């Protein structure tokens, strides 16, 4: 889908399409730290959830899916 949108942009405005093609790896590299922070925060919340529900699980309660 992204490729088809890029092709449409290439037909409509080829300089902008080429600029997007050149800048996309730089944007991806700049977004990597934010993705790593997001993964870390998600892991911390999963750990907290596990710790909070541990007593209930030890007593035999099972979460519904």
C-alpha positions in Angstrom: 0.0 0.0 0.0 2.8 2.4 0.9 4.5 1.6 -2.4 1.4 2.4 -4.4 1.0 5.7 -2.5 4.6 6.5 -3.3 4.1 5.7 -7.0 1.1 8.1 -7.0 3.2 10.8 -5.4 5.9 10.1 -8.0 3.4 10.7 -10.8 1.9 13.8 -9.2 5.1 15.4 -7.9 8.3 13.6 -8.6 10.7 15.9 -6.7 8.7 15.4 -3.5 8.6 11.7 -4.0 12.4 11.5 -4.4 12.9 13.7 -1.4 10.6 11.4 0.6 12.6 8.4 -0.7 15.9 10.0 0.5 14.7 11.2 3.8 12.8 8.1 4.9 15.9 6.2 6.2 16.8 9.3 8.3 13.4 9.5 9.8 13.5 5.8 10.6 16.8 6.2 12.3 15.6 9.2 14.4 12.5 7.2 15.5 14.4 4.2 16.8 15.1 5.7 20.3 11.4 6.5 20.7 10.5 2.9 19.8 13.0 1.6 22.3 11.6 3.8 25.0 8.1 2.6 24.1 9.1 -1.0 24.3 10.8 -0.4 27.7 7.8 1.4 29.1 5.5 -1.4 27.9 7.8 -4.0 29.6 7.8 -2.1 32.8 4.0 -2.0 32.8 3.8 -5.7 32.1 6.1 -6.4 35.0 4.0 -4.2 37.3 0.8 -6.0 36.2 2.4 -9.3 36.8 3.6 -8.3 40.3 0.2 -6.9 41.2 -1.7 -10.0 40.1 0.8 -12.4 41.6 -1.1 -12.9 44.9 -4.4 -13.6 43.1 -2.7 -16.1 40.8 -1.1 -17.8 43.8 -4.6 -18.2 45.3 -5.9 -19.8 42.1 -7.6 -17.0 40.2 -7.1 -17.1 36.4 -7.6 -14.0 34.2 -10.1 -14.3 31.3 -8.5 -13.9 27.9 
